């Protein structure tokens, strides 16, 4: 697995129910990091598996080894995230397929479209938002 690139975490994560539990947020960030950023497929024990962006194949043991959090906490965190409609899970004999819901909405690339979406959300949600051009006087640039 490539360790290149970055993930985005939206500020509204602070309002989610998992934010108050350090183990749960640790597991959430691990899922975001391990999720595929592009379509990928591989063979395992004679069976072909594939994932789309925002999906991953893992196991509770693997997540436990990666995060140093016990399996029962991993299980509860995944169930909580599923009930909060953050992920969907599908268990198989070889691991768990996890899909991060709204992956594309938050991990969108920095294109003109993404910048328009971000700007629109600031304008809609923040009454104090002012474009940088109008703040030059305050910043003395």
Residue, then its C-alpha position, 0 to 999 in steps of 0.5 A: x500500500x502506498x503511503x503517499x498523499x493525504x486525507x481531508x478531515x472536515x471540521x464538522x467531525x467535531x459535532x459527530x458522536x465519535x469525536x468524544x471517544x479518542x479510540x473511535x476517532x483514532x479508528x475513523x482516521x485509520x479507516x480514512x488513511x487505509x481506504x483506497x483513493x482509486x479503483x484497485x483489485x487483487x487476488x487472495x486465496x484464488x478469489x478476486x477482490x476489488x475496491x472503489x475509492x473510499x472502500x477498504x478490505x480489512x479485519x478487526x485483528x488488522x485494525x487492532x494491530x494497526x491502532x493498538x486498540x482491542x478487538x471489542x472496542x474496534x467492533x463497537x466503534x465500527x457498529x457506532x459508525x455504521x449506526x451514524x451512517x458514516x460507513x457500511x460493512x459487509x463481513x466475508x470469510x476473508x475479512x470485512x469490506x468497509x465503505x466510507x459513505x460520503x467519501x467523494x464529498x469530503x475527499x474531493x480533489x482541489x479542482x475549480x469545482x471543489x473550490x466553488x463548493x468550499x466557498x459556497x459552504x463558507x458563504x452559506x454557513x459562516x456570516x463572517x466569511x469575506x473573500x481575501x481581497x476585501x481583507x487585504x486592508x486588515x492584513x496590510x498586504 
